[in-house]
Amino acid sequence: MSWSKEEALTDPAVREALIFVSEFRFHLKDIPTEITIRLYRPLHSGRMVARRSHDLLIPNVTAPPAPDGEEIDGEGAALHLSINELVQTYNAARGQGLTPDGSWLKPSDQFC
């Protein structure tokens, strides 16, 4: 018998199966740490889930709400939402006159 990827993950013991779709790597200006965003598609959905390697935590700068693993329509929208959160926070800090620092990036506990 030949098994499809979807059939191989249909056992009731398997939960929250995701299919890896793509990976993107980049740096924020003047911060040497590489950031990785991975996009996944839940097994029985056409929507996307973004997982990011780092969060941006800057004292006295309020970050916009995180996508938090929400399912989003399309790769572009999922990537945009994940990057936009970082860029908005980064730009808010720069607008306050702060100098970029590697300590702003904290590894995400949702990324593996």
PyMOL commands that set and color helices and strands:
alter all, ss='L'
color gray80, all
select helices_A, chain A and resi 5-8+75-95+102-104
alter helices_A, ss='H'
color red, helices_A
select strands_A, chain A and resi 18-26+35-42+47-52+54-56+71-73+105-107
alter strands_A, ss='S'
color yellow, strands_A
deselect
rebuild
show_as cartoon
